[in-house]
Amino acid sequence: MRHILSAFLLLTVFSIAVKAQEAKDVHIYDPKADAAANIHDAVTKAGKENKHVLLQVGGNWCVWCRRFNTLVTTDAALKGFIDSNYVIVHVNYSPENKNLKVLESLGYPQRFGFPVFVVLDGKGARLHTQNSGYLEEGQGHSPKKVAEFLKQWSPAALNPDSYKK
């Protein structure tokens, strides 16, 4: 029994160490990035490609930010939908760079916590700010809720021609 308990404790410690290492190695956000320039470039690209811009505001320190990123990059349906409809920009918020001027221009989305999502159209107009808490389920984000959010703010959803018979 002692050996089983020792093995379990060792496995638990190893698992925690691996998760801690994974967290350190995640670099979704770049604190040195020029968020305003990245957003400008994304808006230009989105305008040319008839897409919207999805800003994911957060930081490498944020477990929910990492969980969302893992979901939308590993779920084939979500990844495909995003690739077809959005240009993504990761806007850093960390002690090194809070991007306060950019966030001010976006209506202070950080008030919702992190991650927070801001949808811009292909001209740079803010269409929506989404509190990610409404997309959560258990210890992550619900693929169904995320898909619904992405569809509701996609270019087709906001195109009046989509509603004509």
ABEGO torsion letter per residue (X at the ends): XAAAAAAAAAAAAAAAAAAAAAAAABBABBAABBAAAAAAAAAAAAAAAGBBBBBBBEBAABAAAAAAAAAAAABAAAAAAAAAABBBBBBBBBAABAGAAAAAAAGGAAAAEOBBBBBBBAAGBBABBBBAAAABBEABBBAAAAAAAAAAABAAAABAAAABX
